[in-house]
């Protein structure tokens, strides 16, 4: 005890202030380190030598206080400040910052979980989101339907340029006005052919007559119109003024007239729904008197936009030995009825575009309003006819407001296309009106299907969901960043690379989605800056250096006194 002890006391001050200088120096060195958390050193006094324990007051004297001489200081703790740093917008989509509590979770090469506030991420060659040191960022993946799967943590992957998706149409909306002042549709087109006979005997042809035994008496009574292997081509057949795509029928030994007429009916797309007016279809006259037996009768659907036209050379035979134009149809009745036609694209589950058309025909007018019947077709329908099932109706009240719609769920067959079969979608007519105008108008304004698109960019929401943006306009979740929180974040163990590991006093990590259970939210394209306050650090540097110098002076003074004591002894 004495001067020697004073020297060790000064030494403890040197050591303690040295640690503070180390701490301040580390803070200043990391002032520009992303998401760095500053630390501070706190001191405690060391044990004290008891010179006198003091005494309690008595009846005859007062009490005395204890007399103690302290033996210096020591470092009590190095405390880390986990207050959030300022946020800097970078515009880099892989950058992320946590606003609030929590840590990003990364996987180390040793398959350990580590934690960081540094959100300066990037994509590696496999499109995995990684830290600057290549540690994969952990989060929640997605299932096949792009729903977030929170059952386990996975490496987050953002497959730019490689992931391609499409969406099948489920709804198509229309806008326009159906003219209430139009003519009601009462009749469809009626076309009649020349009279055909069976064989050379002159009996009237029927539906079961073989094409290789079908004769046109006006051309030849000895030679049939067709031979096996002939190809019949529809090359100029129109419906509603629109050219029907050319189609071919190959004659074989068993081909009957009904077979060809079924083919013709399907290509024209006559809708034979029991609810439609009249009896549309294609038949061979028998027992009618007028027209004569053996005449082909084509009756179309009502409505001007359903009218049928077949040119004189509209149906041709590849074998011109007898005649190149075996069927000659003459108009007997014109289609009438106010109508409107519109065509639009929808998409199947593979993103394949499908052409669909809707024709609406005024069917009835009463004091209560107007009734329209709509016919739907698709040349991309994979069954035999483009007509899409039953027709539907659109009813307006006497103020032109929509009252009711029936059969507006449309299905397009996609057999053997690889896509989900069928494509089913709703026709939304809620924006149509039924007022008096010069003409009817109807146009598709929106459908929710998309062709195939490739992932080109992404962004991260406050909830940590990474949303991918595709070239077709779709946006889909690609995953969700997970956040770990700790009961005592100061108990984490700091390592290199801006990483923390679970410590014995940090508690177990609570892993959750951003914004839940006290976890902070995510700011995309943003980085968290260091929370070091340089002004405070400079002040700390001054006080630490002053304390260090003063402790050194204690040692110097003690040494001088010891030398003086030795001089007295000499």
HUMOBEL-V533407 format. One record per backbone hydrogen bond with DSSP energy under -1.0 kcal/mol. NH is the residue of the N-H (numbers start at 0). CO is the residue of the C=O. E is the energy in kcal/mol with one decimal. If there is no record, write none. Layout:
NH/CO/E, NH/CO/E
//
This chain:
5/1/-2.0, 6/2/-1.7, 7/3/-1.6, 8/4/-2.4, 9/5/-2.5, 10/6/-2.2, 11/7/-2.1, 12/8/-1.5, 13/9/-2.2, 14/10/-2.6, 15/11/-2.6, 16/12/-2.6, 17/13/-1.9, 18/14/-1.8, 19/15/-1.6, 20/16/-2.4, 21/17/-2.6, 22/18/-2.6, 23/19/-2.9, 24/20/-2.9, 25/21/-2.4, 26/22/-2.3, 27/23/-2.7, 28/24/-2.5, 29/25/-1.4, 30/27/-1.5, 32/29/-1.6, 34/527/-1.8, 35/32/-2.0, 39/78/-2.5, 41/76/-2.9, 43/73/-3.1, 45/71/-3.3, 48/68/-3.1, 50/66/-3.0, 51/66/-2.0, 54/63/-1.9, 57/60/-3.3, 63/54/-1.4, 66/51/-2.7, 68/48/-2.4, 70/46/-1.3, 73/43/-2.8, 75/41/-2.8, 76/41/-1.6, 78/39/-2.5, 80/37/-3.6, 87/526/-2.9, 89/524/-2.5, 90/524/-1.7, 94/91/-1.7, 95/118/-1.8, 96/522/-1.5, 98/520/-3.1, 102/483/-1.6, 103/115/-3.1, 105/113/-2.6, 106/135/-2.3, 107/111/-2.7, 110/107/-2.3, 113/105/-2.5, 114/499/-2.6, 115/103/-1.9, 120/118/-1.8, 121/129/-2.3, 123/127/-2.0, 126/123/-2.1, 128/155/-2.8, 129/121/-3.2, 130/134/-2.0, 133/130/-2.0, 136/128/-3.1, 137/104/-3.2, 138/153/-2.1, 139/479/-3.2, 142/146/-2.0, 145/142/-2.0, 148/140/-3.0, 153/138/-2.8, 155/136/-2.4, 157/126/-3.0, 159/157/-2.4, 160/454/-3.0, 161/158/-1.6, 162/158/-2.0, 164/452/-2.1, 166/449/-1.7, 168/346/-2.7, 171/425/-2.8, 172/445/-3.4, 173/427/-2.4, 174/442/-2.5, 176/440/-1.0, 177/432/-2.8, 179/434/-1.6, 181/178/-1.2, 184/361/-3.2, 189/332/-2.2, 190/297/-2.6, 191/329/-2.3, 192/295/-2.0, 195/293/-1.7, 196/214/-2.3, 197/202/-3.4, 198/212/-2.6, 204/195/-2.4, 208/205/-1.4, 210/254/-2.7, 212/209/-1.9, 213/210/-1.4, 214/196/-2.7, 218/215/-2.6, 219/215/-2.5, 224/213/-3.2, 228/250/-3.1, 229/226/-2.3, 231/248/-3.4, 232/315/-2.9, 233/246/-3.1, 234/313/-2.9, 235/313/-1.6, 237/308/-3.3, 238/241/-2.4, 239/306/-3.5, 241/238/-1.8, 243/236/-2.9, 248/231/-2.7, 250/229/-3.1, 254/251/-1.3, 256/208/-2.3, 257/206/-2.6, 259/255/-1.7, 260/256/-2.5, 261/257/-2.6, 262/258/-2.0, 263/259/-2.6, 264/260/-2.8, 265/261/-2.4, 266/262/-2.3, 267/263/-2.3, 268/264/-1.8, 269/264/-1.5, 275/272/-1.7, 280/298/-2.3, 282/296/-2.2, 284/294/-3.5, 289/287/-1.7, 293/284/-2.4, 294/291/-1.4, 296/282/-3.1, 297/190/-2.9, 298/280/-2.8, 299/188/-3.2, 302/335/-2.3, 303/336/-2.2, 305/302/-2.1, 306/303/-1.4, 308/237/-2.5, 310/235/-2.0, 313/310/-2.0, 315/232/-2.3, 316/323/-2.2, 317/230/-2.0, 329/191/-3.2, 331/189/-3.6, 332/189/-1.5, 335/186/-2.1, 337/182/-3.4, 339/359/-1.9, 341/357/-2.1, 343/355/-2.9, 345/353/-2.3, 347/351/-1.7, 350/347/-2.0, 353/345/-3.2, 355/343/-2.9, 356/376/-2.7, 357/341/-2.8, 358/374/-2.7, 359/339/-2.5, 360/372/-2.9, 361/337/-2.9, 362/370/-2.7, 363/370/-1.8, 365/368/-2.9, 368/365/-1.1, 370/363/-2.8, 371/393/-2.8, 372/360/-2.9, 373/391/-2.6, 374/358/-3.0, 376/356/-2.1, 377/385/-1.8, 380/377/-1.4, 381/412/-1.6, 385/265/-1.1, 387/375/-2.6, 388/386/-1.2, 391/373/-1.9, 393/371/-2.9, 394/403/-2.9, 395/369/-2.6, 396/400/-2.6, 399/396/-2.0, 402/394/-3.6, 403/394/-1.5, 405/392/-2.2, 409/424/-3.1, 411/422/-2.5, 416/413/-1.5, 422/411/-2.5, 424/409/-2.4, 425/169/-2.0, 426/407/-2.9, 427/171/-3.5, 431/428/-2.1, 432/175/-1.4, 433/399/-2.4, 440/176/-3.1, 442/174/-2.4, 444/172/-2.3, 445/172/-1.3, 447/170/-1.6, 449/166/-2.5, 452/164/-2.4, 454/162/-2.5, 455/468/-2.5, 456/468/-1.6, 458/466/-1.8, 460/464/-2.3, 463/460/-2.0, 465/478/-2.9, 466/458/-2.9, 467/475/-3.6, 468/456/-3.2, 469/473/-2.7, 470/453/-1.7, 472/469/-2.0, 475/467/-2.1, 477/465/-3.4, 479/139/-2.2, 480/463/-2.7, 481/137/-1.3, 482/511/-2.8, 483/102/-2.5, 484/509/-2.0, 487/505/-1.8, 490/487/-1.7, 491/488/-1.8, 492/500/-2.7, 494/498/-2.8, 498/495/-1.2, 499/114/-2.7, 500/492/-2.7, 505/502/-1.0, 509/484/-2.8, 511/482/-2.6, 514/519/-1.4, 515/512/-1.9, 518/515/-2.2, 519/100/-3.3, 520/98/-1.8, 521/461/-2.2, 522/96/-2.7, 524/94/-2.1, 526/87/-2.7, 528/85/-3.5, 530/35/-2.1, 536/532/-2.3, 537/533/-2.8, 538/534/-2.0, 539/535/-2.6, 540/536/-2.4, 541/537/-2.2, 542/538/-2.6, 543/539/-2.5, 544/540/-2.4, 545/541/-2.4, 546/542/-2.5, 547/543/-2.6, 548/544/-2.7, 549/545/-2.8, 550/546/-2.2, 551/547/-2.1, 552/548/-2.0, 553/549/-1.6, 554/550/-1.5, 555/551/-2.5, 556/552/-3.0, 557/553/-2.3, 558/554/-2.3, 559/555/-2.3, 560/556/-2.4, 561/557/-2.2, 562/558/-2.4, 563/559/-2.3, 564/560/-2.5, 565/561/-2.2, 566/562/-2.0, 567/563/-1.9, 568/564/-1.7, 569/565/-1.6
//
